[in-house]
Amino acid sequence: MPDEELDALAVLADPRRRAVYEHVAAAGAALSRDQVAEALGIGRTLAAHHLDRLAEAGLLDVAFARLGGRSGPGAGRPAKLYRRSAAEHSVSLPPRGYRVLAEVFAEAVSEAGVEPALYAAARRTGERLAGAGAEETLRGLGYEPYADGDVWRLRNCPFDSVARTHPGVVCGANLALLAGALGGRVRIDPRPDGCCVVVDRGTGGTKNNEDLS
């Protein structure tokens, strides 16, 4: 396992630093040091220390922007903003190559043209996971749902690394998995960030694509 992977996860051993990371990760938008300090009830200097340590470890991305839409002379210095990094980190001793094998499977499915069998298997797996409420199920699977009007949007795609190389196969299987777990409440609604699936928060829902049955 690369040392940087262990270093990145070791910084989360501090409970307060982990709380800082979880707050920024859940925000879905870049936050300033002041915003983090106020939300967690800690000093700005301490917030800055933890934020910068998380950035050094590759867990947060940093950008600079003026807050409040001000620009030009007198607008002040740009604020340092933090948001969760898109990089993935995992620990496995000894190292395991699950992502490589997942990419092999995705490529084989695409070449063989057996997507319907994959979607059917994904739906059956989802059905075995059904039972809890929608939000609880989504959180348990790592999707990080948040309410947006009458739908749950999913801040995280647990399959992002493989979806980037095989989007058709993976996104279809992802939709089928959630259709099995949550019933007729899911649909594709891609955005630049997060998962491409949205979930209806009501009981009526949107009927699933027939080609996933």
TORROVEX-598999 format. One record per residue: x, y, z of N, C-alpha, C in turn; residue in three letters. Coordinates in nm, 2 decimals. Example, Ala and Ser with C-alpha at 12.3 -4.5 7.8 and 13.67 -1.06 7.14 Angstrom:
nx/ny/nz/cax/cay/caz/cx/cy/cz/residuo
1.32/-0.57/0.78/1.23/-0.45/0.78/1.32/-0.33/0.78/ALA
1.28/-0.22/0.71/1.37/-0.11/0.71/1.29/0.00/0.79/SER
This chain:
nx/ny/nz/cax/cay/caz/cx/cy/cz/residuo
0.08/-0.12/0.00/0.00/0.00/0.00/0.09/0.12/0.00/MET
0.07/0.22/-0.09/0.15/0.34/-0.09/0.14/0.41/0.04/PRO
0.26/0.47/0.08/0.26/0.54/0.21/0.16/0.66/0.22/ASP
0.14/0.73/0.10/0.05/0.84/0.10/-0.09/0.80/0.13/GLU
-0.13/0.68/0.10/-0.26/0.63/0.14/-0.28/0.62/0.29/GLU
-0.18/0.56/0.36/-0.18/0.55/0.50/-0.18/0.69/0.57/LEU
-0.09/0.78/0.51/-0.08/0.91/0.57/-0.21/0.99/0.56/ASP
-0.28/0.97/0.44/-0.41/1.04/0.42/-0.51/1.00/0.52/ALA
-0.52/0.87/0.55/-0.62/0.82/0.65/-0.57/0.84/0.79/LEU
-0.44/0.85/0.82/-0.39/0.86/0.95/-0.43/1.00/1.01/ALA
-0.44/1.10/0.92/-0.48/1.24/0.97/-0.62/1.24/1.03/VAL
-0.70/1.14/1.00/-0.84/1.14/1.05/-0.85/1.07/1.18/LEU
-0.74/1.03/1.24/-0.74/0.97/1.37/-0.78/1.07/1.48/ALA
-0.75/1.19/1.46/-0.78/1.30/1.55/-0.93/1.32/1.54/ASP
-1.01/1.30/1.65/-1.16/1.32/1.64/-1.20/1.45/1.59/PRO
-1.14/1.56/1.64/-1.18/1.69/1.59/-1.15/1.71/1.44/ARG
-1.04/1.66/1.40/-1.00/1.68/1.26/-1.10/1.60/1.17/ARG
-1.14/1.48/1.22/-1.24/1.40/1.15/-1.37/1.47/1.14/ARG
-1.41/1.54/1.25/-1.53/1.62/1.25/-1.52/1.73/1.15/ALA
-1.41/1.80/1.13/-1.39/1.90/1.03/-1.40/1.84/0.90/VAL
-1.34/1.73/0.87/-1.35/1.67/0.74/-1.49/1.63/0.71/TYR
-1.56/1.57/0.80/-1.70/1.52/0.78/-1.79/1.64/0.75/GLU
-1.77/1.75/0.82/-1.85/1.87/0.79/-1.83/1.93/0.65/HIS
-1.70/1.94/0.61/-1.67/1.99/0.48/-1.73/1.89/0.37/VAL
-1.71/1.76/0.39/-1.75/1.66/0.30/-1.90/1.66/0.28/ALA
-1.98/1.69/0.39/-2.12/1.68/0.38/-2.18/1.81/0.32/ALA
-2.10/1.92/0.32/-2.15/2.05/0.28/-2.18/2.05/0.13/ALA
-2.11/1.98/0.05/-2.14/1.98/-0.10/-2.09/2.11/-0.17/GLY
-2.03/2.20/-0.09/-1.98/2.33/-0.15/-1.85/2.36/-0.07/ALA
-1.77/2.45/-0.14/-1.65/2.49/-0.07/-1.68/2.58/0.05/ALA
-1.61/2.56/0.16/-1.63/2.64/0.28/-1.50/2.71/0.32/LEU
-1.52/2.82/0.39/-1.41/2.90/0.44/-1.37/2.86/0.58/SER
-1.26/2.90/0.63/-1.22/2.87/0.76/-1.32/2.92/0.86/ARG
-1.37/3.04/0.84/-1.47/3.10/0.93/-1.59/3.02/0.94/ASP
-1.64/2.97/0.82/-1.76/2.89/0.82/-1.75/2.76/0.89/GLN
-1.63/2.70/0.88/-1.61/2.57/0.95/-1.60/2.60/1.10/VAL
-1.52/2.70/1.14/-1.51/2.73/1.28/-1.64/2.76/1.34/ALA
-1.73/2.84/1.28/-1.86/2.87/1.34/-1.95/2.75/1.35/GLU
-1.95/2.67/1.24/-2.03/2.55/1.24/-2.00/2.45/1.35/ALA
-1.87/2.44/1.38/-1.82/2.34/1.48/-1.79/2.39/1.61/LEU
-1.81/2.53/1.63/-1.78/2.59/1.76/-1.64/2.58/1.80/GLY
-1.55/2.60/1.71/-1.40/2.60/1.75/-1.34/2.73/1.69/ILE
-1.22/2.76/1.74/-1.15/2.88/1.70/-1.11/2.88/1.55/GLY
-1.10/2.99/1.49/-1.06/3.00/1.35/-0.92/2.94/1.33/ARG
-0.83/2.97/1.42/-0.69/2.92/1.40/-0.69/2.77/1.41/THR
-0.77/2.71/1.50/-0.77/2.57/1.51/-0.84/2.51/1.38/LEU
-0.94/2.57/1.34/-1.01/2.52/1.21/-0.91/2.53/1.10/ALA
-0.84/2.64/1.09/-0.74/2.65/0.98/-0.64/2.54/0.98/ALA
-0.59/2.51/1.11/-0.49/2.41/1.12/-0.54/2.27/1.07/HIS
-0.66/2.23/1.11/-0.71/2.10/1.07/-0.74/2.10/0.92/HIS
-0.79/2.21/0.87/-0.83/2.22/0.73/-0.70/2.20/0.64/LEU
-0.59/2.27/0.68/-0.47/2.27/0.61/-0.40/2.13/0.62/ASP
-0.41/2.06/0.73/-0.36/1.93/0.74/-0.44/1.83/0.65/ARG
-0.57/1.85/0.65/-0.65/1.76/0.56/-0.61/1.79/0.41/LEU
-0.59/1.92/0.38/-0.55/1.95/0.24/-0.41/1.89/0.21/ALA
-0.32/1.90/0.30/-0.19/1.84/0.28/-0.19/1.69/0.25/GLU
-0.29/1.63/0.32/-0.30/1.48/0.31/-0.38/1.44/0.18/ALA
-0.43/1.54/0.11/-0.50/1.51/-0.02/-0.65/1.48/0.00/GLY
-0.70/1.51/0.12/-0.84/1.48/0.15/-0.93/1.59/0.12/LEU
-0.87/1.71/0.11/-0.95/1.83/0.07/-0.88/1.91/-0.04/LEU
-0.96/1.97/-0.13/-0.90/2.05/-0.23/-0.92/2.20/-0.18/ASP
-0.83/2.28/-0.23/-0.82/2.42/-0.19/-0.84/2.51/-0.31/VAL
-0.92/2.62/-0.29/-0.93/2.72/-0.39/-0.94/2.86/-0.32/ALA
-0.93/2.96/-0.40/-0.94/3.10/-0.34/-1.05/3.18/-0.42/PHE
-1.13/3.24/-0.35/-1.24/3.32/-0.41/-1.28/3.43/-0.31/ALA
-1.33/3.54/-0.36/-1.39/3.64/-0.28/-1.53/3.60/-0.24/ARG
-1.57/3.61/-0.11/-1.70/3.57/-0.07/-1.79/3.69/-0.09/LEU
-1.92/3.66/-0.11/-2.02/3.77/-0.12/-2.03/3.83/-0.25/GLY
-1.96/3.78/-0.35/-1.97/3.83/-0.49/-1.90/3.97/-0.51/GLY
-1.82/4.01/-0.41/-1.75/4.14/-0.43/-1.63/4.12/-0.52/ARG
-1.59/4.22/-0.59/-1.47/4.22/-0.68/-1.42/4.36/-0.69/SER
-1.30/4.37/-0.75/-1.24/4.50/-0.77/-1.17/4.56/-0.65/GLY
-1.12/4.68/-0.66/-1.05/4.75/-0.54/-1.14/4.75/-0.42/PRO
-1.09/4.73/-0.31/-1.16/4.73/-0.18/-1.24/4.61/-0.15/GLY
-1.23/4.51/-0.24/-1.31/4.39/-0.21/-1.24/4.29/-0.11/ALA
-1.12/4.32/-0.08/-1.04/4.24/0.02/-0.98/4.12/-0.05/GLY
-0.90/4.05/0.03/-0.83/3.94/-0.02/-0.92/3.82/-0.04/ARG
-0.89/3.74/-0.14/-0.98/3.62/-0.16/-0.97/3.53/-0.04/PRO
-1.08/3.46/-0.01/-1.08/3.37/0.11/-1.03/3.23/0.06/ALA
-0.96/3.16/0.15/-0.92/3.03/0.12/-1.04/2.93/0.15/LYS
-1.07/2.86/0.05/-1.19/2.77/0.05/-1.15/2.62/0.04/LEU
-1.23/2.54/0.11/-1.20/2.40/0.11/-1.32/2.32/0.07/TYR
-1.30/2.21/0.00/-1.40/2.11/-0.03/-1.34/1.98/-0.04/ARG
-1.42/1.87/-0.03/-1.37/1.74/-0.04/-1.30/1.71/-0.17/ARG
-1.19/1.64/-0.16/-1.12/1.60/-0.28/-1.19/1.49/-0.35/SER
-1.18/1.48/-0.48/-1.24/1.37/-0.56/-1.15/1.25/-0.55/ALA
-1.03/1.26/-0.50/-0.94/1.14/-0.49/-1.00/1.04/-0.40/ALA
-0.98/0.91/-0.43/-1.03/0.80/-0.34/-0.91/0.75/-0.26/GLU
-0.94/0.71/-0.13/-0.84/0.65/-0.05/-0.90/0.53/0.02/HIS
-0.82/0.42/0.02/-0.87/0.30/0.08/-0.75/0.23/0.15/SER
-0.78/0.15/0.25/-0.68/0.07/0.32/-0.71/-0.07/0.31/VAL
-0.61/-0.15/0.28/-0.63/-0.30/0.27/-0.49/-0.36/0.29/SER
-0.48/-0.45/0.39/-0.36/-0.51/0.43/-0.38/-0.66/0.42/LEU
-0.31/-0.73/0.33/-0.23/-0.68/0.23/-0.31/-0.61/0.12/PRO
-0.25/-0.54/0.03/-0.32/-0.47/-0.08/-0.41/-0.56/-0.16/PRO
-0.53/-0.51/-0.19/-0.62/-0.58/-0.28/-0.65/-0.50/-0.40/ARG
-0.67/-0.56/-0.52/-0.69/-0.49/-0.64/-0.83/-0.50/-0.69/GLY
-0.93/-0.47/-0.60/-1.07/-0.48/-0.64/-1.11/-0.39/-0.76/TYR
-1.05/-0.27/-0.76/-1.09/-0.18/-0.87/-1.04/-0.23/-1.00/ARG
-0.93/-0.29/-1.00/-0.88/-0.35/-1.13/-0.97/-0.46/-1.18/VAL
-1.01/-0.54/-1.09/-1.10/-0.65/-1.13/-1.24/-0.60/-1.17/LEU
-1.28/-0.50/-1.10/-1.41/-0.44/-1.14/-1.41/-0.38/-1.28/ALA
-1.29/-0.32/-1.32/-1.28/-0.27/-1.45/-1.27/-0.38/-1.55/GLU
-1.21/-0.49/-1.52/-1.21/-0.61/-1.60/-1.35/-0.66/-1.63/VAL
-1.43/-0.67/-1.52/-1.56/-0.72/-1.53/-1.64/-0.63/-1.62/PHE
-1.63/-0.50/-1.60/-1.71/-0.40/-1.68/-1.67/-0.41/-1.82/ALA
-1.55/-0.42/-1.85/-1.50/-0.43/-1.99/-1.56/-0.56/-2.06/GLU
-1.55/-0.67/-1.98/-1.60/-0.80/-2.04/-1.75/-0.79/-2.06/ALA
-1.83/-0.73/-1.97/-1.97/-0.71/-1.99/-2.00/-0.63/-2.11/VAL
-1.93/-0.52/-2.13/-1.95/-0.44/-2.25/-1.92/-0.51/-2.38/SER
-1.81/-0.58/-2.38/-1.77/-0.65/-2.50/-1.86/-0.77/-2.54/GLU
-1.91/-0.83/-2.43/-2.00/-0.95/-2.46/-2.14/-0.91/-2.48/ALA
-2.18/-0.78/-2.45/-2.31/-0.73/-2.47/-2.42/-0.80/-2.38/GLY
-2.38/-0.83/-2.25/-2.47/-0.90/-2.16/-2.51/-0.80/-2.05/VAL
-2.53/-0.67/-2.09/-2.58/-0.58/-1.99/-2.71/-0.62/-1.92/GLU
-2.81/-0.67/-2.00/-2.94/-0.71/-1.93/-2.92/-0.81/-1.82/PRO
-2.82/-0.91/-1.83/-2.80/-1.00/-1.73/-2.73/-0.93/-1.61/ALA
-2.65/-0.83/-1.63/-2.59/-0.76/-1.53/-2.69/-0.68/-1.45/LEU
-2.78/-0.61/-1.52/-2.88/-0.53/-1.46/-2.98/-0.61/-1.38/TYR
-3.01/-0.73/-1.43/-3.10/-0.82/-1.35/-3.03/-0.87/-1.22/ALA
-2.90/-0.90/-1.23/-2.83/-0.94/-1.11/-2.82/-0.82/-1.01/ALA
-2.80/-0.70/-1.06/-2.79/-0.58/-0.98/-2.92/-0.56/-0.91/ALA
-3.03/-0.57/-0.98/-3.16/-0.55/-0.92/-3.19/-0.66/-0.81/ARG
-3.15/-0.78/-0.83/-3.17/-0.88/-0.73/-3.09/-0.85/-0.61/ARG
-2.97/-0.80/-0.63/-2.89/-0.76/-0.51/-2.95/-0.65/-0.44/THR
-3.01/-0.55/-0.51/-3.08/-0.44/-0.44/-3.20/-0.49/-0.37/GLY
-3.27/-0.59/-0.42/-3.39/-0.64/-0.35/-3.35/-0.70/-0.22/GLU
-3.23/-0.77/-0.21/-3.18/-0.83/-0.09/-3.14/-0.72/0.01/ARG
-3.11/-0.60/-0.03/-3.07/-0.49/0.06/-3.19/-0.41/0.10/LEU
-3.31/-0.44/0.05/-3.43/-0.36/0.08/-3.48/-0.39/0.22/ALA
-3.56/-0.29/0.27/-3.61/-0.32/0.41/-3.61/-0.19/0.49/GLY
-3.49/-0.12/0.49/-3.48/0.00/0.57/-3.54/0.11/0.49/ALA
-3.55/0.23/0.55/-3.60/0.35/0.48/-3.50/0.39/0.37/GLY
-3.55/0.47/0.28/-3.47/0.51/0.16/-3.34/0.58/0.21/ALA
-3.35/0.67/0.30/-3.23/0.75/0.34/-3.13/0.66/0.41/GLU
-3.18/0.57/0.50/-3.09/0.48/0.57/-3.02/0.39/0.47/GLU
-3.10/0.33/0.38/-3.04/0.24/0.28/-2.93/0.31/0.20/THR
-2.96/0.43/0.15/-2.86/0.51/0.07/-2.74/0.54/0.15/LEU
-2.76/0.58/0.28/-2.64/0.61/0.36/-2.56/0.49/0.38/ARG
-2.62/0.37/0.41/-2.55/0.25/0.43/-2.47/0.20/0.31/GLY
-2.51/0.24/0.19/-2.44/0.20/0.07/-2.34/0.31/0.03/LEU
-2.33/0.42/0.10/-2.22/0.52/0.08/-2.26/0.62/-0.02/GLY
-2.39/0.64/-0.05/-2.43/0.74/-0.15/-2.43/0.89/-0.10/TYR
-2.44/0.90/0.03/-2.44/1.04/0.10/-2.56/1.12/0.04/GLU
-2.68/1.07/0.07/-2.80/1.15/0.02/-2.83/1.28/0.09/PRO
-2.88/1.37/0.02/-2.93/1.50/0.08/-3.06/1.54/0.01/TYR
-3.15/1.60/0.08/-3.28/1.64/0.03/-3.26/1.76/-0.06/ALA
-3.33/1.75/-0.18/-3.34/1.86/-0.27/-3.48/1.87/-0.33/ASP
-3.57/1.94/-0.25/-3.71/1.95/-0.29/-3.77/1.81/-0.27/GLY
-3.83/1.75/-0.37/-3.90/1.63/-0.36/-3.81/1.50/-0.39/ASP
-3.68/1.52/-0.40/-3.60/1.41/-0.43/-3.48/1.40/-0.34/VAL
-3.42/1.28/-0.33/-3.29/1.27/-0.26/-3.19/1.28/-0.38/TRP
-3.09/1.37/-0.36/-2.98/1.37/-0.45/-2.86/1.30/-0.38/ARG
-2.77/1.24/-0.46/-2.67/1.16/-0.40/-2.53/1.22/-0.42/LEU
-2.47/1.27/-0.31/-2.35/1.34/-0.32/-2.23/1.26/-0.36/ARG
-2.23/1.13/-0.33/-2.12/1.04/-0.36/-2.17/0.92/-0.45/ASN
-2.08/0.89/-0.55/-2.10/0.76/-0.62/-2.00/0.66/-0.58/CYS
-2.05/0.55/-0.51/-1.96/0.45/-0.46/-1.88/0.38/-0.57/PRO
-1.92/0.40/-0.69/-1.86/0.32/-0.80/-1.79/0.42/-0.90/PHE
-1.75/0.54/-0.85/-1.71/0.65/-0.94/-1.59/0.61/-1.02/ASP
-1.49/0.55/-0.96/-1.37/0.52/-1.04/-1.39/0.43/-1.16/SER
-1.48/0.33/-1.15/-1.51/0.24/-1.26/-1.61/0.31/-1.35/VAL
-1.70/0.39/-1.30/-1.80/0.46/-1.38/-1.73/0.56/-1.48/ALA
-1.61/0.61/-1.44/-1.54/0.71/-1.53/-1.49/0.64/-1.65/ARG
-1.45/0.51/-1.64/-1.40/0.44/-1.76/-1.51/0.36/-1.83/THR
-1.62/0.32/-1.76/-1.72/0.24/-1.82/-1.86/0.30/-1.78/HIS
-1.89/0.42/-1.81/-2.01/0.48/-1.76/-2.14/0.41/-1.80/PRO
-2.15/0.36/-1.92/-2.28/0.30/-1.96/-2.31/0.18/-1.88/GLY
-2.21/0.09/-1.86/-2.23/-0.03/-1.79/-2.25/0.00/-1.64/VAL
-2.17/0.08/-1.58/-2.17/0.10/-1.44/-2.30/0.18/-1.40/VAL
-2.33/0.29/-1.47/-2.44/0.37/-1.43/-2.57/0.29/-1.45/CYS
-2.58/0.20/-1.55/-2.70/0.12/-1.57/-2.71/0.02/-1.45/GLY
-2.60/-0.04/-1.41/-2.60/-0.13/-1.30/-2.64/-0.06/-1.17/ALA
-2.59/0.06/-1.15/-2.61/0.14/-1.04/-2.76/0.17/-1.03/ASN
-2.82/0.21/-1.14/-2.97/0.24/-1.14/-3.05/0.11/-1.10/LEU
-3.01/0.00/-1.16/-3.08/-0.12/-1.13/-3.07/-0.17/-0.99/ALA
-2.95/-0.15/-0.93/-2.93/-0.18/-0.79/-3.02/-0.10/-0.70/LEU
-3.03/0.03/-0.72/-3.12/0.11/-0.64/-3.26/0.09/-0.67/LEU
-3.30/0.06/-0.80/-3.43/0.02/-0.83/-3.48/-0.10/-0.75/ALA
-3.39/-0.20/-0.74/-3.42/-0.32/-0.66/-3.44/-0.29/-0.51/GLY
-3.35/-0.20/-0.46/-3.36/-0.17/-0.32/-3.47/-0.07/-0.28/ALA
-3.51/0.02/-0.37/-3.60/0.12/-0.33/-3.73/0.12/-0.41/LEU
-3.74/0.03/-0.51/-3.87/0.02/-0.58/-3.87/0.13/-0.69/GLY
-3.99/0.17/-0.73/-4.01/0.26/-0.85/-3.99/0.40/-0.81/GLY
-3.87/0.43/-0.75/-3.85/0.57/-0.70/-3.72/0.63/-0.75/ARG
-3.66/0.57/-0.85/-3.53/0.61/-0.90/-3.53/0.65/-1.05/VAL
-3.44/0.74/-1.08/-3.43/0.77/-1.22/-3.29/0.84/-1.24/ARG
-3.25/0.84/-1.37/-3.12/0.90/-1.40/-3.14/1.05/-1.42/ILE
-3.06/1.13/-1.35/-3.06/1.28/-1.37/-2.92/1.33/-1.34/ASP
-2.83/1.31/-1.44/-2.68/1.34/-1.42/-2.66/1.48/-1.40/PRO
-2.56/1.51/-1.31/-2.51/1.64/-1.28/-2.35/1.63/-1.28/ARG
-2.29/1.75/-1.28/-2.14/1.75/-1.29/-2.08/1.68/-1.17/PRO
-2.14/1.69/-1.05/-2.09/1.63/-0.93/-2.19/1.52/-0.87/ASP
-2.13/1.42/-0.80/-2.22/1.33/-0.74/-2.26/1.22/-0.83/GLY
-2.36/1.14/-0.77/-2.41/1.02/-0.85/-2.52/1.07/-0.95/CYS
-2.53/0.99/-1.06/-2.62/1.03/-1.17/-2.77/0.99/-1.13/CYS
-2.79/0.92/-1.02/-2.92/0.87/-0.99/-2.99/0.97/-0.89/VAL
-3.12/1.00/-0.90/-3.19/1.07/-0.80/-3.30/0.97/-0.75/VAL
-3.35/1.00/-0.63/-3.45/0.91/-0.57/-3.57/1.00/-0.52/VAL
-3.69/0.96/-0.56/-3.81/1.04/-0.52/-3.83/1.02/-0.37/ASP
-3.85/1.13/-0.30/-3.87/1.12/-0.16/-4.02/1.08/-0.12/ARG
-4.11/1.09/-0.21/-4.25/1.06/-0.18/-4.27/0.91/-0.20/GLY
-4.40/0.87/-0.20/-4.44/0.73/-0.21/-4.48/0.69/-0.35/THR
-4.50/0.80/-0.44/-4.55/0.76/-0.57/-4.43/0.72/-0.66/GLY
-4.33/0.82/-0.67/-4.21/0.79/-0.74/-4.22/0.79/-0.89/GLY
-4.11/0.77/-0.95/-4.10/0.77/-1.10/-4.08/0.63/-1.14/THR
-4.15/0.58/-1.23/-4.14/0.44/-1.28/-4.00/0.42/-1.33/LYS
-3.94/0.30/-1.30/-3.81/0.27/-1.34/-3.81/0.24/-1.49/ASN
-3.69/0.25/-1.55/-3.68/0.22/-1.69/-3.71/0.07/-1.72/ASN
-3.80/0.04/-1.81/-3.84/-0.09/-1.84/-3.72/-0.18/-1.88/GLU
-3.62/-0.13/-1.94/-3.51/-0.21/-1.99/-3.42/-0.26/-1.88/ASP
-3.45/-0.22/-1.75/-3.37/-0.27/-1.64/-3.44/-0.39/-1.57/LEU
-3.56/-0.42/-1.62/-3.63/-0.53/-1.55/-3.58/-0.67/-1.60/SER
